[in-house]
Amino acid sequence: MLSFRPRAYFWPAVLLLSACGSEPTVGPGERLVTLPNDRKIVAEVMIRPEDMARGMMYRESLAPDRGMLFFHSSPGRYPYWMHNCKIALDLIWLDADHRVVEIVASAPGCEKPADQCPSYGGTKEARYVLELAGGLAAKYGLTPGVKVDF
């Protein structure tokens, strides 16, 4: 007769469950981004001009553990607009060293004609722009000067 021994299963179960809570899965065209307090999100990487122009257009949502990371070819001042975006986004500009230089919180989506949609930010030299769902930059501790790893 077999007997159940809880102790024999306890540590293997703990190890298995702790592995489930580790690094998020990163797919092709994505980057793992580490925010303050070791908060990790997965960001879609935008490098090609046509992908950067499309960005978050027409999307209905952005999960709290997801983002979009734009790689500009050189440092510059890059204002962003929200044309055809359906959700509010936090826009975070980062310099070449991945330090936050500017944040626009909860920029509203704009489904008006393109010429009626305002631009946001781009007042500081930046190399990257990270987009998160509206309100998450503050929640995740993003402030000017903070370093983001990716």
Secondary structure in CASP SS format (residue, H / E / C, confidence):
PFRMAT SS
TARGET T0000
AUTHOR 0000-0000-0000
METHOD secondary structure of the structure
MODEL  1
M C 1.00
L C 1.00
S C 1.00
F C 1.00
R C 1.00
P H 1.00
R H 1.00
A H 1.00
Y H 1.00
F H 1.00
W H 1.00
P H 1.00
A H 1.00
V H 1.00
L H 1.00
L H 1.00
L H 1.00
S H 1.00
A H 1.00
C H 1.00
G C 1.00
S C 1.00
E C 1.00
P C 1.00
T C 1.00
V C 1.00
G C 1.00
P C 1.00
G C 1.00
E E 1.00
R E 1.00
L E 1.00
V E 1.00
T E 1.00
L C 1.00
P H 1.00
N H 1.00
D H 1.00
R C 1.00
K E 1.00
I E 1.00
V E 1.00
A E 1.00
E E 1.00
V E 1.00
M E 1.00
I C 1.00
R C 1.00
P H 1.00
E H 1.00
D H 1.00
M H 1.00
A H 1.00
R H 1.00
G C 1.00
M C 1.00
M C 1.00
Y C 1.00
R C 1.00
E C 1.00
S C 1.00
L C 1.00
A C 1.00
P C 1.00
D C 1.00
R E 1.00
G E 1.00
M E 1.00
L E 1.00
F E 1.00
F E 1.00
H E 1.00
S E 1.00
S E 1.00
P E 1.00
G E 1.00
R C 1.00
Y C 1.00
P C 1.00
Y E 1.00
W E 1.00
M C 1.00
H E 1.00
N C 1.00
C C 1.00
K C 1.00
I C 1.00
A C 1.00
L E 1.00
D E 1.00
L E 1.00
I E 1.00
W E 1.00
L E 1.00
D C 1.00
A C 1.00
D C 1.00
H C 1.00
R E 1.00
V E 1.00
V E 1.00
E E 1.00
I E 1.00
V E 1.00
A E 1.00
S E 1.00
A E 1.00
P C 1.00
G C 1.00
C E 1.00
E C 1.00
K C 1.00
P C 1.00
A H 1.00
D H 1.00
Q H 1.00
C C 1.00
P C 1.00
S E 1.00
Y E 1.00
G C 1.00
G C 1.00
T C 1.00
K C 1.00
E C 1.00
A E 1.00
R E 1.00
Y E 1.00
V E 1.00
L E 1.00
E E 1.00
L E 1.00
A E 1.00
G C 1.00
G C 1.00
L H 1.00
A H 1.00
A H 1.00
K H 1.00
Y C 1.00
G C 1.00
L C 1.00
T C 1.00
P C 1.00
G C 1.00
V C 1.00
K E 1.00
V C 1.00
D E 1.00
F C 1.00
END
